Amino acid sequence: MDDNQNFMDNLLGKVEDLVKTSIELVRLKTMDKLSDVLSSALPGIILGVVLLFMILMLSIAASLYLGEITGQSWYGFLIVSGFYLIVIIILTLFRKPIKKQIGNTIIKKTLN
């Protein structure tokens, strides 16, 4: 009877260690994937912000230049705004394929 009790205690101890190790492994794998995704996303976010400022400055320059050509500065801003309206319409029409592509990229990055 004592041997059976020792065997059961030993078995329960090993099962407990296995469960703790499995939980720790899942936690570490999750942290690894999260850090990989964030480290990949952060440079893209920084690049996006810099690109946004560049587009803003180029838009102002183009607006002023077109305003100078047309004789009225507000015409230049109106033309550039119209261009951005066309871009928004195109992006809205292709929203689903763009969303699908971004989702697939995130999934590939997370699973690899």
N, C-alpha and C positions, 0 to 999 in steps of 0.2 A: 504494500500500500504506500509506503514511504517513497519507494522508487517511482511509482506512478505520480505522486504529488510533486516530486522533484522534476520529473519529466514535464509535467504540465506547467509548472512554474517557469522552467527553462524555455519551453515552447512559447508561453505567453510573453516572456521577456523578449524573445527574438522577434515575435510578431510586433510587439510594441516598438522595438528598434527599427524594424522594417517600415512601419507606418510613419514614424518620425523622419526617417531618411527619405521616404517617398515624398512627404510633404515638403521637406527642405529642398529636394531636387526640383519639384514643381515651382517652388518660390524662386529658386535661382534661375531656372529656365525662363520664367516670366520676366524677371529683372533683366536678363540678358537680351531678350527680344525687345523689351521696352526701351532699354538704353540704345539698342541698335536703331530702332525706329526714330527715337528722338534725336540721336546724333546725326542721322541722315536728314531729318526734317529741318533742323536748326540752320544749317548753311543755306538751305533752300529758302527759308523764311527771310534770312538776312539778305540774300541775293534779291528776293522779291521786293523788299523794302527799298533797297538801293535802286532797283529797276523802276519802281514806282516814282521815286524822286526824279530819276532821269527823264521818264516819260512826261512828268509834270513840267519840268524845265523846257523840254523840247516842245511841248504843247504851247506854253506861253510864248516861246520864241517864234513858233510857226504862226500863232495868232497875231502877234505884233507885226510879223513880216507880211502876212496876208492883209492885215489892216492897212499897212503902208501902201501896198499895191492897190488895194481897192479905194483908198482915200478915206475910209472910215475905220477906225480901230475896232469898233464893235462888230463890223463885218467879218474881220479875221477871227474873232472869238466865236462868232456864229458859225462860220465854216468849220472850224475845228470841232465845235460841239456837235455839228451835224455828222462829222466823220465818226465821232465817238458813239453817236446814236446808231449809226449803221453797224458799228462793231458790236454794240449791245444786242441789236436785233439778230445778227448772225450768231452770236454766242447763245442767245436764247433758243434759236432754232436747233442748234447742235448741242443743247444742254445734256440730253440723255447719253449720247456717245462719249462726251467729255467726262461725265460723272462715272460712267462705266469704266473708262480707261483709268481714271484716278483710283477707283475702288480696286481694280485688278492690280494696279501697282502697289497699293498698300497691302493687299492680301499676299502678293508675291514676296514683298519685303518682310512681312511678319512670319510667313511660313518657312522661309529659307534661312 
